[in-house]
Structure formats: structure tokens, C-alpha cells
């Protein structure tokens, strides 16, 4: 008969083996897997929590091209996004890169490059020269612009003396300082202005003292600063218009076929006439304080095809 002590020893040994052996087998399999496949990013192993969204103000400081992805929040427009993240100069880059004429719906994932310019999806095979010729920056830059595009997109430098290879359909390229005609741009060459009054259906008028709808945005700039169209279009009105003072209205056809009108009020001078087609870079007037105004600024409006005023921030 086997002594009780040997039975206990056997049972204890069996329990230990049942626990320890699987543990070491697990470690061995983990080691083999890690040697064969690179370990992926594991946020739960970080000492600090991963950011819920990319730090846009830091991404723009990188010395290489990066395209971040950002999910639009409820009630957020491109203008608000750029103001909140310190990307005031990137509004048109975001619109152009994502083919946006209007504010995207909440939950939309945007592609945001950390350089000024646009992402461009190649639809049909074409040479780089043919591709960039569709943009003003490409036409003006010539071969040096081609080199910039290749460098930014990590492509080898071309031998411009030899045959030019075609860019395959489905390729996405970043084109610096180039834009597709999307949405509306602020009517200045830079962002050095101050919004003194926004779109507000119940604003108290600063001169008249009564509550009445403010159907645009007031953008403060020095007297005489140049004003440009928000988008190419046709001038439908240019002259004196009551409280607007000197005012210009331009008709634009958007990418989706919709029509938008932009108005530029309180101008010191008007440099265009009705019926004239104007490009986005055409000087149309200068900032002033004509009409009912408290000081030099541009009153900027956006209206739909029925003449109804819309919040400009939805298109900027």
C-alpha cells in the first residue's frame, strides 16, 4: 500500500505542472511571434493615454509631409475647426483636399495635410507635367514645381531629358500651394483680419441701436486694403446699395452645380463692373467704411440661388 505522503507529493507535483507548463509555453509562443512579426502599437502599454485626435498645431511643425485624419464633431464647421486647432491658414487646404463645397456632416473623416496645398486623386493616367498644368502654381512653377511635388511625395527625381513616365490612376499626390475650386475663400490674400461681428439673426445694430438680422460677417482690415473674390464668378452688381455703401455682388457656380452669391460691402472703391467675369485672384475693390458703418471693415455675405442669406462659415 502506497504511503499517504507519496500520494500528497504526487498530487502537488501534478498541480504545479498543470500551472507552470502552460505558462512557459505561452511565453515561448509570444517570443516566437514577436521575432517573426513586429509588435504593433499598444496604447494600453503607454504611461500616458493616446490623444483622441491628432495634435494639429504640432503636426504642421514636422519637416516632412504628413496627412492626418480628423473626425468632424457635431455642430463643427471648417472655420471653427481651424480656429480651435490654430490652423487659420488651412481652411482652403482642408476644403480642397476633401472636395468640400459646404460644411461636412458630423462624423465625416477629413484628410488634413500638414502643408498648404491640396491632395489630388489621379483619375486617368497622365504625366506629372500634364497633371500640374491644371493648377496656377504648376503653370508658374514649371520644372522646379515638378521637383517639389516629387520630393514632397517621396518619389525619385526625374531625368527631365528623358521620357516622362505617367502617374497611375488611383494615385494620390500632394500638390503644394495648389487648390481645387471648392467652397469659398476669405476675400483677402492673407488671414490678418479680425471678425468683429458674425452671422446673427438677432444682432443689435451698432449704429441704429435696434435688433435686426446681421446677414454676414464683418471682417476688420485697414482702410484701402485689397479685396478679392472668394471664388471665380460673374459680377451681378457693382455700385451704391443703401446701408451697404459701395457694394459688389458676384455669382458663383459650385462643384455640385449649386449657385452661390457673395457680397462685399462698405468698400472704399469698386474696380469691376456688372457682367465682368472675375478670377479668384482679381482685385475687385478696397476696404472702406461707406454706408452705415462704424469704421473700416468688409461686410461679407453669402446667399443661395433664391437670395436667402446663409452663414458664411458653412462655405468658408
ZAMARGU-4260 file (C-alpha; in steps of 0.2 Angstrom, whole numbers, plus 5000, padded with zeros to 4 digits):
<rodrens>
0) 5000/5000/5000 | 5007/5017/4995 | 5010/5029/5009 | 4999/5044/5011 | 5014/5056/5010
5) 5018/5050/4992 | 5001/5052/4987 | 5001/5070/4993 | 5018/5073/4984 | 5011/5066/4968
10) 4996/5077/4968 | 5005/5093/4972 | 5018/5090/4958 | 5004/5087/4946 | 4995/5103/4951
15) 5012/5113/4949 | 5015/5106/4932 | 4997/5110/4926 | 5000/5128/4930 | 5018/5131/4926
20) 5020/5122/4909 | 5006/5131/4900 | 5013/5147/4907 | 5030/5144/4899 | 5023/5138/4883
25) 5013/5154/4882 | 5029/5164/4884 | 5038/5154/4871 | 5024/5157/4858 | 5024/5176/4862
30) 5043/5176/4859 | 5042/5167/4843 | 5028/5178/4837 | 5037/5194/4842 | 5053/5188/4832
35) 5043/5184/4817 | 5031/5199/4817 | 5034/5217/4823 | 5025/5221/4838 | 5010/5233/4834
40) 5006/5249/4843 | 4998/5245/4860 | 4990/5261/4868 | 4986/5252/4884 | 5005/5250/4887
45) 5009/5268/4887 | 5012/5278/4903 | 5001/5292/4896 | 4985/5290/4886 | 4985/5291/4867
50) 4977/5308/4861 | 4959/5305/4854 | 4964/5316/4839 | 4980/5322/4831 | 4988/5337/4838
55) 4986/5348/4823 | 4997/5363/4829 | 5011/5351/4832 | 5009/5341/4815 | 5012/5357/4805
60) 5029/5359/4813 | 5035/5342/4806 | 5048/5344/4792 | 5040/5330/4781 | 5023/5328/4773
65) 5010/5320/4785 | 4992/5318/4781 | 4981/5317/4797 | 4964/5310/4799 | 4951/5320/4809
70) 4933/5316/4813 | 4921/5331/4812 | 4912/5335/4828 | 4894/5339/4830 | 4890/5357/4825
75) 4908/5360/4819 | 4912/5368/4803 | 4929/5370/4794 | 4931/5388/4800 | 4928/5383/4819
80) 4940/5368/4817 | 4954/5379/4810 | 4951/5392/4824 | 4951/5379/4838 | 4966/5370/4832
85) 4977/5385/4826 | 4976/5381/4808 | 4968/5398/4802 | 4979/5396/4785 | 4972/5379/4782
90) 4954/5381/4779 | 4955/5381/4760 | 4968/5367/4760 | 4956/5356/4770 | 4941/5360/4758
95) 4951/5357/4743 | 4959/5341/4749 | 4942/5334/4754 | 4932/5341/4739 | 4920/5351/4751
100) 4909/5365/4745 | 4899/5365/4761 | 4902/5360/4779 | 4904/5341/4781 | 4892/5332/4792
105) 4897/5326/4810 | 4907/5310/4809 | 4915/5314/4792 | 4933/5309/4792 | 4944/5323/4784
110) 4961/5321/4777 | 4972/5336/4783 | 4989/5338/4776 | 5002/5347/4786 | 5007/5358/4771
115) 4997/5372/4762 | 4991/5365/4746 | 4979/5351/4741 | 4978/5332/4740 | 4974/5327/4722
120) 4967/5310/4716 | 4973/5305/4699 | 4958/5299/4689 | 4966/5295/4672 | 4985/5291/4668
125) 4995/5306/4664 | 5012/5314/4666 | 5016/5325/4680 | 5018/5339/4669 | 5001/5337/4662
130) 4994/5335/4679 | 5001/5351/4687 | 4997/5361/4672 | 4979/5361/4678 | 4984/5372/4693
135) 4991/5390/4693 | 5005/5385/4705 | 5010/5371/4692 | 5009/5383/4677 | 5020/5396/4685
140) 5032/5384/4694 | 5037/5373/4679 | 5051/5360/4681 | 5055/5366/4699 | 5037/5364/4704
145) 5038/5346/4697 | 5053/5343/4708 | 5045/5350/4723 | 5030/5338/4720 | 5041/5323/4718
150) 5051/5327/4734 | 5036/5330/4745 | 5028/5314/4739 | 5044/5304/4741 | 5046/5300/4723
155) 5063/5298/4714 | 5069/5314/4705 | 5065/5313/4686 | 5078/5314/4672 | 5069/5329/4663
160) 5080/5325/4647 | 5072/5308/4645 | 5054/5301/4643 | 5041/5307/4656 | 5033/5292/4665
165) 5014/5293/4668 | 5006/5294/4685 | 4995/5279/4688 | 4976/5281/4690 | 4971/5279/4708
170) 4987/5288/4714 | 4985/5302/4727 | 4998/5316/4726 | 5000/5332/4737 | 5002/5347/4727
175) 5010/5362/4737 | 5001/5379/4735 | 4988/5372/4723 | 4969/5372/4726 | 4954/5364/4718
180) 4939/5375/4716 | 4930/5371/4731 | 4920/5381/4743 | 4923/5399/4746 | 4939/5408/4752
185) 4941/5423/4763 | 4941/5438/4752 | 4959/5443/4756 | 4977/5436/4752 | 4981/5433/4770
190) 4972/5429/4786 | 4977/5446/4795 | 4959/5451/4799 | 4948/5451/4814 | 4930/5445/4814
195) 4921/5460/4823 | 4903/5453/4820 | 4897/5436/4814 | 4881/5430/4806 | 4867/5434/4819
200) 4848/5434/4815 | 4845/5445/4831 | 4860/5456/4832 | 4858/5474/4840 | 4864/5486/4826
205) 4879/5496/4832 | 4873/5512/4824 | 4854/5511/4823 | 4853/5503/4841 | 4839/5491/4835
210) 4838/5472/4834 | 4839/5466/4816 | 4847/5452/4807 | 4866/5453/4803 | 4867/5443/4787
215) 4885/5441/4785 | 4902/5443/4793 | 4911/5459/4797 | 4930/5457/4794 | 4940/5472/4801
220) 4955/5477/4790 | 4965/5493/4787 | 4957/5506/4776 | 4962/5503/4757 | 4967/5485/4759
225) 4964/5475/4743 | 4948/5464/4742 | 4947/5448/4730 | 4933/5437/4725 | 4930/5422/4736
230) 4929/5411/4720 | 4929/5415/4702 | 4912/5421/4695 | 4902/5434/4687 | 4899/5452/4694
235) 4880/5454/4695 | 4880/5471/4704 | 4893/5485/4707 | 4888/5501/4715 | 4880/5510/4729
240) 4867/5500/4739 | 4860/5509/4754 | 4867/5503/4771 | 4880/5493/4762 | 4888/5508/4754
245) 4899/5503/4739 | 4894/5485/4736 | 4899/5471/4724 | 4889/5455/4721 | 4896/5440/4712
250) 4888/5424/4706 | 4897/5408/4708 | 4893/5390/4701 | 4899/5377/4714 | 4906/5360/4710
255) 4889/5352/4714 | 4880/5364/4702 | 4873/5375/4715 | 4873/5394/4714 | 4880/5405/4727
260) 4881/5424/4728 | 4894/5433/4738 | 4893/5452/4743 | 4906/5464/4748 | 4900/5479/4757
265) 4907/5496/4764 | 4920/5497/4750 | 4931/5512/4748 | 4932/5509/4729 | 4925/5497/4716
270) 4936/5491/4702 | 4924/5480/4692 | 4908/5482/4683 | 4892/5471/4681 | 4894/5457/4668
275) 4913/5455/4671 | 4920/5438/4674 | 4932/5439/4688 | 4945/5425/4694 | 4949/5422/4712
280) 4965/5432/4711 | 4957/5448/4703 | 4957/5464/4713 | 4939/5469/4714 | 4939/5483/4727
285) 4947/5491/4743 | 4941/5490/4761 | 4932/5506/4766 | 4918/5512/4778 | 4905/5518/4766
290) 4886/5516/4770 | 4881/5513/4788 | 4897/5508/4796 | 4907/5511/4812 | 4924/5510/4804
295) 4935/5502/4790 | 4930/5484/4788 | 4922/5472/4774 | 4905/5466/4776 | 4905/5449/4768
300) 4889/5439/4764 | 4884/5423/4756 | 4867/5420/4748 | 4859/5405/4740 | 4851/5404/4722
305) 4835/5411/4730 | 4844/5426/4738 | 4842/5419/4755 | 4857/5424/4766 | 4867/5409/4773
310) 4880/5409/4787 | 4897/5411/4778 | 4905/5399/4789 | 4897/5385/4781 | 4906/5388/4765
315) 4922/5396/4771
</rodrens>
